[in-house]
Amino acid sequence: METDDRLTMIQDMLKKDPTDDFLNYALALEYYKLDQFKEAIESLEKLAEQSPDYLGTYYQLGQWYEELEDFEKAIAIYKAGKAVAEKQNDQKTLGELEEALMFIDDWE
């Protein structure tokens, strides 16, 4: 299936359930694959507001901010994700977010 087709399919499914976390996350990834970075980031920012407990948002959004060399936003997103991971006792995600923060410190 082509990326454009997947994007359309996801958008159609979101019309039925606009608050579906997984579909909103998938929408952002499809935008990214199509080099529509602004839409990808806006989709994940919206998801973070709509469902702050959806952990996958934080790492991915932080990575995209890093690609844009907006390290301040990346750090803020990673730290917000760490707080959620700690609350959920998700050690794997917590470790990934801590590692991402460590790499930014090394990068800057």
N, CA and C atoms as an extended XYZ file, in Angstrom:
324
Properties=species:S:1:pos:R:3:atomname:S:1:resname:S:1:resid:I:1 pbc="F F F"
N         0.847       -1.180        0.000 N   MET     1
C         0.000        0.000        0.000 CA  MET     1
C         0.891        1.241        0.000 C   MET     1
N         0.574        2.172       -0.835 N   GLU     2
C         1.326        3.419       -0.931 CA  GLU     2
C         1.087        4.287        0.303 C   GLU     2
N         2.078        5.107        0.619 N   THR     3
C         1.969        5.984        1.789 CA  THR     3
C         0.786        6.931        1.658 C   THR     3
N         0.558        7.468        0.451 N   ASP     4
C        -0.591        8.356        0.250 CA  ASP     4
C        -1.895        7.632        0.563 C   ASP     4
N        -1.986        6.362        0.150 N   ASP     5
C        -3.188        5.574        0.416 CA  ASP     5
C        -3.369        5.334        1.912 C   ASP     5
N        -2.252        5.049        2.602 N   ARG     6
C        -2.329        4.838        4.054 CA  ARG     6
C        -2.768        6.117        4.757 C   ARG     6
N        -2.234        7.239        4.300 N   LEU     7
C        -2.604        8.518        4.897 CA  LEU     7
C        -4.106        8.748        4.752 C   LEU     7
N        -4.623        8.525        3.565 N   THR     8
C        -6.058        8.712        3.314 CA  THR     8
C        -6.883        7.752        4.168 C   THR     8
N        -6.447        6.520        4.259 N   MET     9
C        -7.164        5.527        5.051 CA  MET     9
C        -7.204        5.939        6.527 C   MET     9
N        -6.057        6.389        7.052 N   ILE    10
C        -5.996        6.818        8.451 CA  ILE    10
C        -6.891        8.033        8.676 C   ILE    10
N        -6.836        8.981        7.755 N   GLN    11
C        -7.683       10.170        7.884 CA  GLN    11
C        -9.162        9.792        7.887 C   GLN    11
N        -9.533        8.840        7.041 N   ASP    12
C       -10.930        8.384        6.999 CA  ASP    12
C       -11.327        7.730        8.322 C   ASP    12
N       -10.442        6.896        8.875 N   MET    13
C       -10.746        6.245       10.147 CA  MET    13
C       -10.843        7.267       11.279 C   MET    13
N       -10.028        8.311       11.217 N   LEU    14
C       -10.068        9.345       12.253 CA  LEU    14
C       -11.363       10.155       12.202 C   LEU    14
N       -12.009       10.205       11.040 N   LYS    15
C       -13.300       10.896       10.958 CA  LYS    15
C       -14.328       10.197       11.839 C   LYS    15
N       -14.201        8.871       11.963 N   LYS    16
C       -15.125        8.097       12.795 CA  LYS    16
C       -14.766        8.203       14.272 C   LYS    16
N       -13.469        8.289       14.564 N   ASP    17
C       -13.019        8.372       15.956 CA  ASP    17
C       -11.792        9.277       16.038 C   ASP    17
N       -12.010       10.595       16.081 N   PRO    18
C       -10.886       11.543       16.064 CA  PRO    18
C        -9.993       11.497       17.307 C   PRO    18
N       -10.425       10.808       18.348 N   THR    19
C        -9.616       10.757       19.566 CA  THR    19
C        -8.822        9.463       19.694 C   THR    19
N        -8.812        8.637       18.668 N   ASP    20
C        -8.071        7.373       18.728 CA  ASP    20
C        -6.570        7.680       18.762 C   ASP    20
N        -5.928        7.343       19.869 N   ASP    21
C        -4.512        7.673       20.065 CA  ASP    21
C        -3.618        6.999       19.024 C   ASP    21
N        -3.835        5.724       18.808 N   PHE    22
C        -2.987        4.997       17.862 CA  PHE    22
C        -3.124        5.568       16.453 C   PHE    22
N        -4.338        5.868       16.033 N   LEU    23
C        -4.534        6.428       14.688 CA  LEU    23
C        -3.894        7.805       14.559 C   LEU    23
N        -3.987        8.612       15.600 N   ASN    24
C        -3.348        9.936       15.550 CA  ASN    24
C        -1.831        9.809       15.491 C   ASN    24
N        -1.286        8.838       16.203 N   TYR    25
C         0.152        8.585       16.153 CA  TYR    25
C         0.544        8.109       14.743 C   TYR    25
N        -0.246        7.193       14.203 N   ALA    26
C         0.014        6.679       12.859 CA  ALA    26
C        -0.087        7.794       11.814 C   ALA    26
N        -1.031        8.701       12.001 N   LEU    27
C        -1.179        9.836       11.091 CA  LEU    27
C         0.105       10.669       11.057 C   LEU    27
N         0.654       10.942       12.227 N   ALA    28
C         1.894       11.719       12.301 CA  ALA    28
C         3.029       11.008       11.578 C   ALA    28
N         3.136        9.701       11.758 N   LEU    29
C         4.193        8.938       11.091 CA  LEU    29
C         4.041        8.967        9.575 C   LEU    29
N         2.819        8.905        9.099 N   GLU    30
C         2.584        8.961        7.647 CA  GLU    30
C         2.951       10.335        7.093 C   GLU    30
N         2.590       11.384        7.812 N   TYR    31
C         2.996       12.723        7.384 CA  TYR    31
C         4.519       12.809        7.286 C   TYR    31
N         5.180       12.256        8.272 N   TYR    32
C         6.644       12.283        8.294 CA  TYR    32
C         7.216       11.551        7.075 C   TYR    32
N         6.656       10.382        6.771 N   LYS    33
C         7.122        9.613        5.609 CA  LYS    33
C         6.940       10.375        4.306 C   LYS    33
N         5.956       11.257        4.278 N   LEU    34
C         5.688       12.060        3.084 CA  LEU    34
C         6.444       13.391        3.104 C   LEU    34
N         7.385       13.528        4.035 N   ASP    35
C         8.171       14.759        4.201 CA  ASP    35
C         7.308       15.966        4.538 C   ASP    35
N         6.192       15.720        5.176 N   GLN    36
C         5.318       16.797        5.640 CA  GLN    36
C         5.576       16.985        7.138 C   GLN    36
N         6.766       17.530        7.433 N   PHE    37
C         7.243       17.603        8.809 CA  PHE    37
C         6.371       18.486        9.690 C   PHE    37
N         5.905       19.594        9.153 N   LYS    38
C         5.067       20.503        9.944 CA  LYS    38
C         3.812       19.775       10.414 C   LYS    38
N         3.156       19.071        9.493 N   GLU    39
C         1.942       18.335        9.837 CA  GLU    39
C         2.248       17.199       10.809 C   GLU    39
N         3.390       16.539       10.619 N   ALA    40
C         3.779       15.438       11.507 CA  ALA    40
C         3.947       15.947       12.935 C   ALA    40
N         4.680       17.022       13.088 N   ILE    41
C         4.921       17.578       14.423 CA  ILE    41
C         3.623       18.096       15.037 C   ILE    41
N         2.812       18.787       14.238 N   GLU    42
C         1.537       19.297       14.761 CA  GLU    42
C         0.646       18.150       15.234 C   GLU    42
N         0.666       17.039       14.501 N   SER    43
C        -0.156       15.883       14.882 CA  SER    43
C         0.291       15.307       16.223 C   SER    43
N         1.612       15.196       16.412 N   LEU    44
C         2.092       14.661       17.692 CA  LEU    44
C         1.896       15.649       18.832 C   LEU    44
N         2.044       16.931       18.559 N   GLU    45
C         1.785       17.929       19.603 CA  GLU    45
C         0.324       17.866       20.049 C   GLU    45
N        -0.572       17.725       19.076 N   LYS    46
C        -1.995       17.611       19.383 CA  LYS    46
C        -2.258       16.338       20.203 C   LYS    46
N        -1.613       15.239       19.811 N   LEU    47
C        -1.785       13.987       20.544 CA  LEU    47
C        -1.282       14.116       21.982 C   LEU    47
N        -0.163       14.808       22.169 N   ALA    48
C         0.381       15.000       23.518 CA  ALA    48
C        -0.590       15.798       24.389 C   ALA    48
N        -1.274       16.752       23.787 N   GLU    49
C        -2.268       17.543       24.531 CA  GLU    49
C        -3.512       16.714       24.808 C   GLU    49
N        -3.965       15.997       23.789 N   GLN    50
C        -5.202       15.215       23.871 CA  GLN    50
C        -5.054       14.010       24.795 C   GLN    50
N        -3.903       13.345       24.728 N   SER    51
C        -3.673       12.116       25.498 CA  SER    51
C        -2.268       12.136       26.085 C   SER    51
N        -2.070       12.909       27.139 N   PRO    52
C        -0.717       13.049       27.690 CA  PRO    52
C        -0.109       11.750       28.205 C   PRO    52
N        -0.913       10.716       28.412 N   ASP    53
C        -0.380        9.444       28.890 CA  ASP    53
C         0.060        8.506       27.763 C   ASP    53
N        -0.079        8.915       26.512 N   TYR    54
C         0.333        8.080       25.383 CA  TYR    54
C         1.842        8.250       25.201 C   TYR    54
N         2.593        7.339       25.771 N   LEU    55
C         4.044        7.483       25.911 CA  LEU    55
C         4.825        7.569       24.595 C   LEU    55
N         4.396        6.863       23.582 N   GLY    56
C         5.146        6.855       22.326 CA  GLY    56
C         5.328        8.234       21.722 C   GLY    56
N         4.426        9.109       22.043 N   THR    57
C         4.463       10.472       21.510 CA  THR    57
C         5.761       11.190       21.865 C   THR    57
N         6.197       11.032       23.089 N   TYR    58
C         7.289       11.856       23.605 CA  TYR    58
C         8.631       11.551       22.943 C   TYR    58
N         8.948       10.301       22.820 N   TYR    59
C        10.233        9.952       22.215 CA  TYR    59
C        10.259       10.384       20.749 C   TYR    59
N         9.192       10.060       20.016 N   GLN    60
C         9.155       10.387       18.592 CA  GLN    60
C         9.198       11.896       18.365 C   GLN    60
N         8.394       12.623       19.105 N   LEU    61
C         8.366       14.078       18.946 CA  LEU    61
C         9.715       14.685       19.318 C   LEU    61
N        10.323       14.183       20.374 N   GLY    62
C        11.653       14.661       20.751 CA  GLY    62
C        12.670       14.417       19.641 C   GLY    62
N        12.599       13.256       19.015 N   GLN    63
C        13.510       12.933       17.913 CA  GLN    63
C        13.334       13.909       16.752 C   GLN    63
N        12.094       14.222       16.441 N   TRP    64
C        11.847       15.148       15.333 CA  TRP    64
C        12.333       16.552       15.664 C   TRP    64
N        12.162       16.980       16.909 N   TYR    65
C        12.702       18.285       17.304 CA  TYR    65
C        14.226       18.284       17.204 C   TYR    65
N        14.836       17.174       17.561 N   GLU    66
C        16.294       17.077       17.414 CA  GLU    66
C        16.699       17.216       15.956 C   GLU    66
N        15.978       16.569       15.059 N   GLU    67
C        16.284       16.679       13.622 CA  GLU    67
C        16.230       18.126       13.166 C   GLU    67
N        15.303       18.882       13.761 N   LEU    68
C        15.182       20.306       13.424 CA  LEU    68
C        16.169       21.164       14.207 C   LEU    68
N        16.987       20.503       15.043 N   GLU    69
C        17.961       21.156       15.917 CA  GLU    69
C        17.306       22.132       16.886 C   GLU    69
N        16.080       21.807       17.281 N   ASP    70
C        15.380       22.569       18.312 CA  ASP    70
C        15.528       21.779       19.618 C   ASP    70
N        16.734       21.860       20.161 N   PHE    71
C        17.081       21.041       21.317 CA  PHE    71
C        16.307       21.430       22.571 C   PHE    71
N        15.963       22.692       22.677 N   GLU    72
C        15.197       23.146       23.834 CA  GLU    72
C        13.839       22.441       23.887 C   GLU    72
N        13.160       22.381       22.742 N   LYS    73
C        11.867       21.696       22.700 CA  LYS    73
C        12.045       20.196       22.891 C   LYS    73
N        13.085       19.629       22.308 N   ALA    74
C        13.334       18.190       22.454 CA  ALA    74
C        13.528       17.842       23.930 C   ALA    74
N        14.325       18.639       24.616 N   ILE    75
C        14.576       18.393       26.042 CA  ILE    75
C        13.275       18.481       26.840 C   ILE    75
N        12.473       19.504       26.559 N   ALA    76
C        11.206       19.667       27.281 CA  ALA    76
C        10.282       18.471       27.042 C   ALA    76
N        10.224       18.001       25.817 N   ILE    77
C         9.372       16.862       25.482 CA  ILE    77
C         9.882       15.596       26.167 C   ILE    77
N        11.184       15.356       26.100 N   TYR    78
C        11.746       14.171       26.752 CA  TYR    78
C        11.472       14.194       28.256 C   TYR    78
N        11.622       15.357       28.877 N   LYS    79
C        11.383       15.464       30.319 CA  LYS    79
C         9.916       15.231       30.654 C   LYS    79
N         9.029       15.753       29.820 N   ALA    80
C         7.598       15.511       30.041 CA  ALA    80
C         7.304       14.016       29.905 C   ALA    80
N         7.906       13.374       28.928 N   GLY    81
C         7.730       11.939       28.742 CA  GLY    81
C         8.274       11.136       29.913 C   GLY    81
N         9.413       11.584       30.451 N   LYS    82
C         9.980       10.904       31.625 CA  LYS    82
C         9.001       10.916       32.791 C   LYS    82
N         8.347       12.041       33.004 N   ALA    83
C         7.388       12.153       34.109 CA  ALA    83
C         6.231       11.159       33.914 C   ALA    83
N         5.772       11.038       32.679 N   VAL    84
C         4.681       10.100       32.390 CA  VAL    84
C         5.168        8.664       32.569 C   VAL    84
N         6.362        8.371       32.075 N   ALA    85
C         6.919        7.014       32.198 CA  ALA    85
C         7.104        6.635       33.666 C   ALA    85
N         7.560        7.581       34.474 N   GLU    86
C         7.723        7.320       35.908 CA  GLU    86
C         6.371        7.044       36.553 C   GLU    86
N         5.375        7.842       36.191 N   LYS    87
C         4.030        7.665       36.739 CA  LYS    87
C         3.467        6.292       36.361 C   LYS    87
N         3.773        5.845       35.133 N   GLN    88
C         3.272        4.554       34.660 CA  GLN    88
C         4.203        3.394       35.030 C   GLN    88
N         5.316        3.725       35.659 N   ASN    89
C         6.331        2.729       36.019 CA  ASN    89
C         6.797        1.935       34.796 C   ASN    89
N         6.992        2.654       33.695 N   ASP    90
C         7.450        2.051       32.440 CA  ASP    90
C         8.964        2.267       32.344 C   ASP    90
N         9.715        1.310       32.847 N   GLN    91
C        11.167        1.442       32.941 CA  GLN    91
C        11.838        1.474       31.563 C   GLN    91
N        11.319        0.721       30.616 N   LYS    92
C        11.915        0.685       29.274 CA  LYS    92
C        11.854        2.072       28.621 C   LYS    92
N        10.662        2.655       28.617 N   THR    93
C        10.506        3.981       28.015 CA  THR    93
C        11.275        5.029       28.801 C   THR    93
N        11.263        4.915       30.112 N   LEU    94
C        12.015        5.844       30.950 CA  LEU    94
C        13.492        5.816       30.573 C   LEU    94
N        14.044        4.624       30.397 N   GLY    95
C        15.446        4.491       29.998 CA  GLY    95
C        15.718        5.087       28.629 C   GLY    95
N        14.796        4.884       27.692 N   GLU    96
C        14.979        5.448       26.346 CA  GLU    96
C        14.982        6.975       26.384 C   GLU    96
N        14.078        7.547       27.173 N   LEU    97
C        14.004        9.005       27.278 CA  LEU    97
C        15.231        9.574       27.990 C   LEU    97
N        15.702        8.883       29.030 N   GLU    98
C        16.918        9.330       29.725 CA  GLU    98
C        18.122        9.263       28.792 C   GLU    98
N        18.190        8.217       27.991 N   GLU    99
C        19.289        8.086       27.031 CA  GLU    99
C        19.237        9.199       25.991 C   GLU    99
N        18.042        9.521       25.522 N   ALA   100
C        17.902       10.604       24.544 CA  ALA   100
C        18.389       11.927       25.143 C   ALA   100
N        18.034       12.173       26.403 N   LEU   101
C        18.498       13.396       27.072 CA  LEU   101
C        20.018       13.401       27.225 C   LEU   101
N        20.584       12.253       27.516 N   MET   102
C        22.032       12.142       27.668 CA  MET   102
C        22.726       12.459       26.342 C   MET   102
N        22.180       11.959       25.237 N   PHE   103
C        22.778       12.216       23.934 CA  PHE   103
C        22.694       13.696       23.555 C   PHE   103
N        21.617       14.352       23.938 N   ILE   104
C        21.514       15.800       23.654 CA  ILE   104
C        22.602       16.538       24.417 C   ILE   104
N        22.809       16.174       25.677 N   ASP   105
C        23.880       16.809       26.459 CA  ASP   105
C        25.233       16.644       25.790 C   ASP   105
N        25.465       15.462       25.220 N   ASP   106
C        26.729       15.199       24.537 CA  ASP   106
C        26.828       15.963       23.221 C   ASP   106
N        25.685       16.169       22.585 N   TRP   107
C        25.621       16.805       21.271 CA  TRP   107
C        25.878       18.308       21.369 C   TRP   107
N        25.265       18.925       22.377 N   GLU   108
C        25.334       20.393       22.475 CA  GLU   108
C        26.712       20.877       22.845 C   GLU   108
